[in-house]
Amino acid sequence: MVESAVDAGSVTGRAGAAEAPILENFFGGKWVRSRAVETLDVHNPATGATIARTPLSTGEDLAAAVAAAKKAFPAWRDTPPVLRARAMFRFRQLLEDHFEELARIVTTEHGKTLDESRGSVRRGIECVEVACGTPSLAAGYSLEQIASGIDCNVFRQPVGVCAAIAPFNFPAMVPLWFLPFAVATGNTFIVKPSEQVPLSQKRIFELLERCELPPGVVNLVNGGREVVEAICDHPDIRAVSFVGSTAVARAVYQRATHAGKRVQALGGAKNFVVVMPDADLDRAMPVITESFYGCAGERCLAGSVLVPVGDAHGKARERMVESAKALKVGDGMEPGVSMGPVISARHKERVTGYIQKGASEGAKLLLDGRDLRVPGRENGFFLGPSVFDGVAPSMAIGREEIFGPVASITPVSTLEEAIEVMHAHPNANATSIFTSSGKAAREFARHATASMVGVNIGVAAPMAYFPFGGAKDSFFGDLKVHGRDAFEFYTDKKVVISRWF
């Protein structure tokens, strides 16, 4: 899901980049220039133009933000929860007031369509709405007379300074999976946005400045690997949230837990979409197509492998190709566009490399999106949708996370065989089944390895009041994202046993 700073783009020096503004960090209630010498170009993926420069901040930059957060923590912890919640109410209203502006920033820096950006901003706002319920949702519990004259109370207390390391694919939404819950429960917070898409968070922090939060409660540090490692190592950061590839999620989890932190690290995915012979394809196929190609396939819940069962194979294959061909690829800002570009030139090369691998390994390339051109956007990072049939689980395209607009079709004979294919894969983020059979749906849901399961749902994305996260190599940690788990993750339970003479 996440590329390193070296892989993500280009270090400043290219023509036109010098005029792009260098972004600042935010800590202690102020915007501050980074100590960094190097910067990374931020591109509009639809045009290839450089629109900003991200400073590759240093460990010293991170330490300054941690110091500001640590200083703010005691007073913020002592602030009544209802007052902390009111700050989130103000934040939520500001996000609503600037909803369209934020969606346009997301499309500009990421490339997804404007409707997709609107949907992601809406999802982020919903997290803030749930966090506004902190006075009730973070309440403890008690029992009197656990023994003669003795009572027991459980209080939820904030853990301290917390941090989130965000991916490129949902610039506005993913940090809002974490920040509102952490702040509303009394913690102070540091966000490290993806170096490829920092502009959404810049604008969101400008809105947070208007929420009457004390200096140091919310902080932002731009950067790449050095900042990530500093977050994992810093002794004053008590909790770390991460979203990205499996390899980096595992590394963050191991390094940060070794330093004594609580960690939730969401990793990569290979999501299987099973189609039974009794599926209503007229209703299912538009949903399935959006699952595979929405956001150009750059989301952790994207469909990756279509698994038609028995007689469903031929019909599902034909409909998949037909639906993919009908997609209009272009600049996400333009009306009628149904799929935008991928994030970067480097990522485009990576995806085209997988298409070449699939063809060389013997899969049948039914639709090749490599040669697509968008008139007037010749410098954009565009790929058309691709479809492979006859993909074996041992092939690279059947095994590895492509994170692009490539659909693999792996036909099987029975539902049991489809479940076996899922069980054999190390990732288990999300999965879906399309069927008219309650029995098949129940068996699938019971035996699926993924933690997020859809029944006639293309993208099994839980709402903000339910937990979000995968299993196996798709998730490292004990507590998932948002929902009730958020209040568990960002608080420690203190048990007070008392007797009065």
N, C-alpha and C positions, 0 to 999 in steps of 0.2 A: 504494500500500500504506500510506503514512503520510500523515497529515494534519498541517498545521502546528499550532503551539500555539494560534493564533487560531481555526482552524477546528475543532479537536478537541472543544472543549467550551465551558465558560463560565468566565470569570474569577470568582473567589470574590465573593460578595455575594448569592447567591440564598438563599432561605429554607432553613434547615436545614443550610447548608454551614458555618456558623460553628462548629458543634459537632464537625465532622469533624477528625481530627488532621492537622496539617501534618507531612509527612514530612521526614526529615533526610537529609543526604548522609553518605557514609562515606569517609574518607581518613585516612591515617596511623594506621590501626588504631582510629579513634574515630568515633562518630556525632556529626555537627556540624550545627548549624542553618545554613541557607543565608542569604546576605546579601540574598536576593530580597525585594522588596516585594510582588510579585504572586504569586498562586497559581492553580492550575487545579483545578477540581473533578474528582474521580475518581468515576465512577458505577458502580453495579451495573446493567448494561444490562437485566437482567430486571425490575427494579423501578423504575429511574430514581432511586433514592436515592443521595445523596452519601455515600461511604464513606471518603474521605480527600481531602487536598488536596496537590497536587504543587507544590513551590516552583519558580518559573521562575528557576532559578539564574543567576548572572551569570558573566561572563568571569573575574572575580576568584575565584569559587568553583572554576571549572575550573582556574585557575592554581594554586590551593592544592593541589588533588588531584594535578596534574602534578608539583609540587614534592615532594610526599610520594613519588610513584612514582619520580621521578628519584633521590631520596635512597636509596630501597630497592634500586635496581637493581644497583649494584656487588656487594653482598654476595649478593643472590639469584642473580645470574649465576654467582658463584663457588661456589654451593651445588651439590654433586654431583647429577647428574641423577636418580640413584636416590632421593635424599632428596626432591627436588621431586616425583617420581612418587608417593612414599609419601603426601605431602600430598594428592595427587589421589585416592589410594586411600581416605583418610579422608573426603574430600569425597564420593566416590561412595557410601560407606556411609551417610553422613548423609542424602544425598538419598534413598536407599532407605528409611531409617528414617522419613523424613517424606514419603514418596511421596504418600500419600492427602491429607495436609494441603496439600501444594503443588498437587495437582490441584484441590482445592476452592477454593484462592485464585485459581487461573487462571479457573475457572468464575465465581467471584464478580465478578472485575474485568473479564473479557472477555465472558462470556455463553455460550461454547461448552458443549456437553454435558459431563457429568462423564467419560464414556468418551473423548470427544475430548481433554479435558484430560489424562487419564491417559496417552493415547497420546503426547501432546506431551512430557510430563515424562519418559516412558520414552525417547523419542528424545534428549532432552537428556542423560540419564544415560549413554546409549550413547556420546555424544561424550566424556564424562569417562573412560569405560572405555578408549576408544582412546588418549586422552592419557596414560593410565597406562603405555602401552608406549613412552613417550618414550626411555628409555635405549637401546632398539633402533632405534626408528623415526627418531630424530634423529641416529643415528650417521653419521659421515662415511665416507670411503673413501681408499685409498692405493694406490700402486704403487711398488715399489722398482726401482732401476736404470733410471730413465727415460733416463739417459745414464750414462756410466761413472762410478761412485761417487756418483751423485745419486739421491735419493729424492724422491717427491712425496706430500704428505698434504693431504687436504681436511677441514677441520673446520667443523661447523655451529655458529655462534655466535648468541646472541640479539641482536635489533636494538635493544632499549631499551624505552622507554615506548610502549605500544600502547593503542589505544582502539577501542571498538565503539559504534555508534549503532544502537539496536534499534527495531523496529517494534511496532505494537500487537497484531498478530494472533497471535503466539506468545510471550506474556510470559516464560515460564520457559525455553522451548527455545532461541530464537534466540541470546541471549547465551551459552548453553553451546556454540554452534557455534564460539565464539571463545576465551572465557576459559580453559578448561582447556588448550587447545593452547598458547596464548601463555604461560601461567604455567609449564607443565611444561617448556617449552623455555628457560626462564630469563628471560623478559621480565617486566616489571611492567605492570599493566593497569588501565584505567579503563572502566567501563560507563556509558553514558547510556541508561537505559530509556526507552521511550515514556512521555511524560507522562500518557497516558491509562490505562496499566496498570502502575504502578510497584510494586505490592504483592508480586508474585512475587519480584522482585529484592531487595526489602527482606528478605524471609524467607530467600532464598538467601544473602545476605550475612551474615545472622545465623548461618547454618550455617558459612559460610566462616570466621567468627571462631573457630570451634572446631577449625580444621584446622591450628593451630600455624604459620600463615604469618606471617612478619615484618611489622610495620606498614609499609604503603605498597605491598605487593605487589599487593593487589587494592583497588580504589577504586570508588566509585559517586557519580555526580553527576546529580541530577535536573534536568530543565529542558526547554527548547524550543529555538527557533532560535538564540538567543544562545550556548548551550552548543555546539550543532552547529558554528557558525561558529568558535567559539574552538578547538574540537578540530581543525578544518581548518587553522587558522592558527598554532597554538602551535608554536614551533620545537623544543621538546623532545619532542614526540610524533612517533615515527618511522613508525608504521603505523596505518592507519585501516580499519576494517571497517564497512560500512553495509548495511542492508536497508531498502528502502522503494520509493517510486514511481520511475518512470523519470526524471521531471524532477528530483527531488531527488538521485537517485543520480548523474545526470550532473553536477549542480552540485557535489556533494561530491567527486566524482572530479576534476573540473577544478580546484577550489579547493585541495584537499589535495595533489594532485600538483604543482600550481604552487608549493606551499610545500616541495616536495622530499620528500614522503612516499610510501611505497608504499601502494597503496589497492586494496581489493576492494569494489566497490559493486554490490549486487544490486538490480536495478530491477523494473519492473512486468511484467505478463504478459497475454497473450491466448492461452489454451491451447486448441488444437484437438483434438477427440476424433473420430477417423474410425471409422465403422462400415461394414464391408464387408457385402455381401449374404450371405456365408457365416458371419457371426458367430453365435455361440450366444447369442442374446438372453436366454434363461432364466438363464444364468450371468452374462452381461455387464451386463444392465440394473441390477441392484442395485449393482454396482461403479461404473457410470457415474453413477447417481443420487447416490451418496455423493461422487463426485468433484466434481459440480456444486454440491451443497448442503451438504456437510460443512462444519462451522465457519461456517455461513450464507454460504458462498461467499467468506469472507474469508481466503483463503490463496493464496499465489503459485503454487501448483501446482493450483489448482482448475480443473476443466473449465469452459470459458466458451462455446465454440462447438461444437455437435455437428454433424459433417459426415457425414451418411449418403450412401453411394454407391449410385446406381442404385436397384434394387428395395428396398434397405434403408430408404428414406425413410419410407414409410407405416408399416411395422411399428415402426421406431425411434421415430417421432413419437408413435404411440399409446401405446407402452410408457413413453416418457418422461413423458408427461402423467399416465398412470396411476400411475407410481411417485412422481411429485412430489406428487400428491394424497394419497397414502397416508402422507406424512411427518407426524409429530406435532410441531407447533411449540409451544414453551413454555419454561419456566424450566429451564435446563440441569441444575439440581440435582435435578430431579424424575425418578423412574424412568419409563422408557418414552418420554421425549422424544427425538426424533431430530434436531431442529434448534432452536438457541437464537436469541436476538435478534442484531441487528447492534450494533456497538460504541457508537454514540451517536445522539442525536436528529438531529444535523447529518448524519451519514452515512446515516441512514434517509431523510432528505430528498433526499440526493444519488442514492441508488438509485432512489427513486420517480420522480425526475426523468428517469432513464434509461428507466424503463418508459414514461413519458409520451412521451419522444422516439421510442422504438421504435414505439409506436402511431401517432404523427403522421407518421412516415416511411414507413408502409405495411406494416410487418411485421404478421403475424397473431398477436394475443395469444390464445393458447390457454388460458392459465391465468394469472390476475391475483392476485398475492399482496398487493396494497396494502391491502385492506380487512380483513385478518386481525386478529382480536382474541383475546387470551388472557385468559380469565376470572380475575380476581384479580390480574392483572398489567397493569392498564390504563395504567400509566405506563412500562411497559417499551418498549424500542425494537424491536418485533417487526415482521417482514415474513414473509408466506408465500412459498413458492416460486412463481416465475413462469416461463412457457415461451412463447417466440416461435417461429413458423415463418416460412419465406420471408425470412430475414434476409440481405440483401445485404452483402458486405464493406464497401461504401461507407457503410452506415448507422452512426450513432454506436454503437449497441449491438453492431454487428459489428466495430467498429474500436477502440473505447476500452475501457480496463479499468474494469469496473463495480464489482468487488470486493463483490459481494452475491449473493443467491440468485436469479439471473436466468440462464436458459439460452436461448441463441440457436441455432436450427437453420438450417443453410445447406446445402441439398441440392446434390449435384453428380452428374455422370454417370459419372465414372471416377476411379480412384485418382490418375491423373496430374493431373486437375483439382483434386482435394483437395490435392495437394502444391503446386500452383500458388497456391492460396488461402493456404497457410501461407507460402510464399516471398514473397508480396506484402506480408505484414504486418511492420512494423518490430520487433515483439517476438518473441522466440524463447526462451521459458523452458522449458516442458515440453509434450509432446504424446504422444498415445497412439493406437494402432490396435487395433480388435477384429476379429479374423479367424481363420479356420481354415486359411488359406493361408500356408505358410512363404515362398513366393515374394513374396506381397504384403507380408508383415511385413518381409522383408529389404529390399525396395525402399523401403518407407516409412522404415525405420530409416536406410538409407544417405542418403536425400535430405532427410530432415527437417532444418529449420534449427535447431530447438531442441537444446540440449545434453543434455536429459534426456528419454529416449524410453521409453514403455511399450508393451509388446506384450501385449494382454489384461490390462493393468494400468491402473487408473483414475487413480491418483496416483503418478506416476513419481518417487518420492522416494528418492534413494540413501541407503543405510545410512551410518553415520558413518565407515566405513573406505573409502568412495568419495567422489569430489569432487561437490559440490553447487553448481550455478550455471548460468545460462542463457547466451545468445548475443545478438548484435546489440544492440538497445536494452534488453535484459533484464539485461545484465551489462557493467560497466565495470572493466577490470583484466586481469591476466594469470593470476592464480592463483585457483582457486575455493575454496570453503569446505570445511572438514574433509577427511578422507581424507589422502592423501600431500601434497596441496597445502598443507594447514595447516602442515606441518613446513617446507615450502619458504618459505611466506609469512612465518613468524615467526622465521626464521633467515637469516643471511647466510653464504655459503660462503667461508671463508678458505682460500686455497691456499698451502701452505708447501713451498717447494722447498729441499732442504738437501743440502749436501756437507760431509763432515768430513775434515780433513787429518790 
